[in-house]
Amino acid sequence: MDWPVSRSRWRKRSQRNKPLFLLSLSLLLIFFLAVFLSSYAEIFRSLLPFPTKTLDARSPQCGAGGAPDLAGERFLWYAPHSGFSNQLSELKNAILMAAILNRTLIVPPVLDHHAVALGSCPKFRVASPTELRTAVWDHIMELVRARRSLLSGLQGNIDQCIYAIQDDCRTTVWTYQQENEGILDSFQPDKELQKKKKTSYIRKRRDVYKAFGPESKAETATILAFGSLFTSPYKSSELYIDIHEAPRDTRIQSLLKEIEFLPFVPEIMAAGKDFAVNKIKEPFLCAQLRLLDGQFKNHWRATFSAVDQKLKTLNLELKANKVSGPIHIFVMTDLPMVNWTGTYLADLAKDASSYRLYTLLESDELVVQAAKKLMAAEHGLRSGFLPRNLDGMDKNNACDPVTLPEILLYIEEAVCSCASLGFVGTAGSTIAESIEVMRRNNVCKL
């Protein structure tokens, strides 16, 4: 039985990089500074979230002298945050927004887990769009210095160059073709919250096309810069983006279906299938237990109860079918093995006659080899930073060693997609939602 020594990837920021791109997408990745090139220094000053006295009032136009082949192009970028599942959700929303507004999407790099945090929208305790864009820019600089990524942009308004959106989930729910422009959203901060936060925020529903499409101030800007594009259902509403259909736009209807599921690249899926077939070998249940991160640390009882109920149901089914032997369970959790004592997980581990538990480690050879293959493939990112043959690297090279991407979580999701006895995940976890989508799309196909 393989037990983890430390599983902290959901709890704190990792020092290792996430995969540069895990998604097979036909999106254009723009190297942000190339758009501006010759006027970079002046534009950078105008992007800062504080005033500067040295800024020349004669701000250059986007692309002046830098990239003439991009003249007339219009772009959209945003500030991703939190863990990979949240960043993936934002990417889908960004694709949708770019399509509605007919802009080319600038895809930011995958950020380290919780390197940038949004906060809690229901409690109106969130970082502003400006703060998010600044934090993302700072972290991207770290990724670039460590040779781990390309650049995105920052925030700010500069003539027709950049239009920085300041609306966020405290004031706005973006819609499309719902004929509800300007009406109050159903979820509003109560008087107690308004008093506590000393705020008078009122959430209104607004059409994104009317706000930033033709005849708007934002229409002529080369780059449209959002803050967070994360949303989720809350109290019969959406926290920020409520676009689930486009009744009069077949193009967007089709896009909504296409982006519902964005699969991991083959290197990730192959590793997950390999573990399921060659390590577990038997039909198994996947239990995704998020116990230490944010709100989840206060809901252990409910999380363990869901697993216990699933196992009771499975035991009854196996008895009815006269199947004997232990139930095989793949466990993915952020709770280190040293802290399992006295928990439900420890009870399962002790009952070897009834249950057989499996886990994965970042240091396992299967994970290491998958990470090397992923870096060598450079999906959609021909940066030249990554050596093709990692095993044959010159150990005496004066350059800093290349750090393998941290991909354990994604391989675990792939393993769970292959769980033929079913899946039980932590309620409210975006990771659980991602696994459910993978299972609905039958990505394993063993």
N, C-alpha and C positions, 0 to 999 in steps of 0.2 A: 504494500500500500504506500503510495507516494504522498507524504504530507508536506505542506508548505511551511517554511520557517517564517517568512514574512510576506504578507499580501497587502501592501499599503497603497496600491495604485489608485484606489477610489477615494482614499482618505486625504492624501496630501500631494503636493506637486512633485512630480518625478523629475529627476535630473537627467533622465534619458529621453531621447526624442521619440515621438510617435511616428508611425509610417508617414512618409512625405505625402503619398497619396494612396489611399486604400480603395479608391473607387474607380471603376472603369467608366469614365465619363468623357464625352466629346466636348469638353468645355475649353475655352480659350483662357490660358493662364497668362496674364499680362504682367510684365516686369514694370512695376509702377513708375519707377524713376525714368525709364526710357521715354515715357510720354513727354517728360519735361526737359530732361537732359540739360540743355544750356542754361535754363532759368531755374535750376533746382534750388540754389541757395536762397533766392528771393522767395520762392514759393514755400520752401520749408518754414521760413520765419512766419509766413502768414497762416501756416497750418497749426501753429502752436496754440494751445488753449488759453493763452494770456497775451495781452497787447505788447507790441514792441515798437519802440520809437524809431528804430532803424529801417523800418519797412518803407520802401519807395512807393509813393502813391501811384506811380505808373506801373501797375501790376501787369506782367506779361500774359499773353493769351496761352492757353494750353497747347503744348506741342510746338511752340514757336522755336524753330531752329533745331528741334530735337528729333521728332519722328514725323516727317511730312506725310508718310504713307498712312498715318493714323488721323490725318486732318479730317474733321467732320465726324469722326467716330464719337459715340457717346457710351459711357461706361457706368457701372454700378458696383459699389463694394460695400462691405458691412464689417462689423466687429464681432467675430465669433468669441465664445466664452465657455467656461466650465469644461466638462468632460467630452469625450469624443462623440457620444450619442447625442448630446446637446448640439455640438458643432455640426453633426450630420443633419439634424433637424433644421438648423439654421440654413445650411446649404440648400436644402430642398426649398425652403421659403425664399431664399435669394434667387434661385433659378426661376421661381414663379414670378417674383417681382420684376426681374430683368425681362422676362418674356412679356409681361403686361405692359411695361414701359418701353419695350423695344430697345433695350440697352445691352451691351456686351458685359457679361459678368466677370469681374475680377475676383478670382478665387484665392482667398488668403491661405497660407499654409496651415496645416494641422497644428494647433497649439498644444503645449504640454498640459496635462490634466490639471485643471483649476489654476493655471497660470494667470488667467483672467477670470474673475467672478462677476456675475451680474447682481446677485442678491435676490431677495424675495419680493416678487411683484405683488402678490396678494397683500403683503404687509407694507407695500409702498416703500420698501427699504432697498432701493436699487441704485446702481451707479448710472449716472446720466450718459447719454450717447457720447458726449464729449469725453467724459472720463473713460468710457469703454474704448473709444478709438485711440486715445492716448495710451492706455494700458496695452492694447494690442500692438500698437506701434513699438512700444518699448520692448515687448517680448519678442517681436519679430526681429528687432535689432540684435537681441541675444542669440536668436536662432541663426542669423546671418554671421555674427562674429564666430559662432561655433561651427560654421560651414554646414548648417543643418537645414537651410531653407532659402527661398527667395523672398523678395519684399512685397508688401502691399503698400497702402497709403496711411494717412492719418485722418485729419478732419480740418474743416475750415471753409470759409467762403472767399473766393478770389475772382472777382469779375465773373466771366462766363466759364471759369475753369472748374471750380468745385462748388457744389451745393451741399452743405452739411445739414442733414435733417436733425432737428432737436426734439421732435416728438418721440415719446416712448410709451411704455405700457401704463404709465400713471395717468396719461391724458387721452390716449388714442387706441382704438381698435381698427385696424385697416381692413377694409372690405373691398369687394369688386362686383359691380353690377347687382347690388342689392337694393338700390333705391332708398337708402336710409341715411343719406349724407347729413351729418350734423346732429343726429338724434342721440340721446343719452344711451349709453350701454346699460345692460341690465345689472352688471356688477359695478357698484360704486363704493368708495370708502365710507364706512359708517362714521357717525359723529365722534365716537370714541377714538377711532383711528385718526380722523382729521385733527382732533385736539392733541393727541399724542405726538403726531408728526408735525404739528403746526403747519398744516397744509390745507389748501382749498381745492385740491385737484378734483376735476370732474372729467370722467371718461366719456368721450364721444366716439361714435362710429363714423369713419370717414372713408371715402372711396379713394384708393391709392392712385387710380388713373386720373381722376379729376384733380387730385392734389399735385401730381408730378408729371402728368402727361401733357399733351398739346395745350398751348395757351397758358401754361403755368410758368411761374418764375424759374422753376427748376428745369424746364424743358431744354433750355439752351445751354445749360451747364454740361461741360464735358464729362465730369464725374459726379454721380449722385451718391452721397455717402450716408448710409444708415448707421445706427448704432447696432444694438442687438436685433436679430430677427427671430429670436426664440419665442415660441408660443406654446401653450398647452391649455386644455379645457379647465375651467375653474368656475364653479357655481353657475352652471348653465350658460356660461359665456366662454369666450376665448380671451386669454390674457393680452394678446397683442395682434394676431393676424387671424381673421375669420374668413378665409377664402377656401372653400371646399367644393365650389362649383362655379361655373361661368355660364349662365343660361343662354347668353346670346353670343358666346365666343367659343366656337368649336375648337380653335387652336389651343386655347387654355384648358378646355375640357380634356383634350387629348394629353396635354402636358401633365395635368394633375394625375392622370392614370400612370404615365410613364415614370414619374418621380416618386410614386408611392413606395417603390422598393428599389434601392440602389445597392447592388451586391458588392461584397468584398472581391478583391482581385483573386485570380486563381491560386496564387501562392498561399493566401490565407485559408481559402476553402480546402485546398488539398491537404494542408497540415491538419485541419480539423477532422476531415474524413479519415486520414491516416490513423489518427489517435483512436477514433471510434472503431475502426475495422481491426487494427493490429494490436491495440492495447486493451481496450475493453472487450472486444470480440463478441459480446453478448448483447441482446436487447437491453436497453438501459433507460433510466429516468434522469433527466437533468434538473438539478436544483440550484437556482441562482439566488444566493442569499446576500443581500446588501445590508450590512449591519453597523458599519462605523461611519458612514458618510452622511452628513447633514441630518435631515429629519429622520433617516432610517435608524439611527442609533437609539431612538426612543420607541421603536416598534418591533423589538425582538419577538415578543410573545405572538403577535399576529403573523410574523414571518415564519416562525417555526411551526405555528399551528397549521398554516397552509400546507407545509411539507408533510406534517403528520397526517393530515386528512387525506392527502393524495396517496400516501403509502398505505393507509388503511383500505382505501378503495382498491388499490392495486393488489393487495393481499387477498381481498375477497374475490377479485377476478381470477387470480391465479389458482385459488382453491377451487373455484367453480369449474375451471378448466383442467383441474388435477395436475397442475404444474408445480413441481417442487424445486427447492434450491433457493439461494439468496437472491434478493432483488439488487441488481447492479445500479449504482447511483453515481453520476458524475456531479461533483460539487464544485461550484465556482463561488468563492466568497472572499471578502476583504478582511475577515476575521482570522488573525494568525493562529496557527495550531497551538501555540503556547497559551492562548486564551480560550481554548475549547473546553477546558476543565469545568465541569458543572453545568455545561450547556447541553442542549438537545443534540448537537453534533457529536459531542463526546459519547452520548448514549448510543447513537447510531454506530459509531466506530467500535464500541465494545461488543455490540451484538453481531459478531462475525457470522454466525449461523444464519441470520436473517438478511443481512445487508452486506454488500461489498462496495466500498467507496473508492472513487478515483479522483485524482486532482492533477493539475499541471503546474509546473514551475517555469519561470522565465529562463532558468539555466538548463532546462531539459534540452537534449540534443535536437529533438524534433522542432522545438521553438527556435533555437539558435539557427538551424539550417533554413528554416522558413524565413527568418529575418534577413539572412544573407541573400536568399533568392529574391526577396522583395526589393532590397536595395539595388541589386544588380539589374533588375527589370526596369527600374526608374519609370514607372507608369506615368506617361504624360509629362515628365519632368526631365528633359535632357539638359541638366545643369552642368555636367562635367565635374561636379563635386564628388561623385561616388565612383570608386574603382570598380571595374567589371569583375575582377577576380579577387575577392576579399581574402581567400585562403593564401593567395600568392603575393600578398602585399609585402613590401620591403620593411622588415621590422626595424631597420636602422634609419628609416626615413625620418628626417628632422621635423616633418609636419606632425601635428597632433593626430593621434589615431582616430580612425572613423568609428563612431559609436553606433552599434546596432540599434535599430528602432525597437521600441518596447511594444510588442505585438501580442503578448500573452492574452490580454482581455479579448482581442478579436478572434484569436484561435479558439478560445473557450466558447465564444458565441457560435462559431462554426461547429464545434463539437455538439453543442446543445441543439443545433438545427438537425442533427442526426439522431436525436434521442427518440427511439421508436416506442418507448413506454410512456412518453409524454414529457411535459415540461411544467415546472412550477416556479414562478418568479416572484420577486419582491414587488408588492403592490406599489405603484407610483414610480417605479424605476424605469428610466429611459432605456437602460440596458435590457431589461425584461421586454419592453416594447419592441426593441430591435430584434430580439430573438424570435418573438411571436411573428413578426413580419417575415423573417427568414423562413420560418416553419410553414407559414401560409403559402409562401411561394415555392415550397418544396425544393430548396436549393441543394439539399444534401444528395438526394437521389442515389442512395447506396445500392 
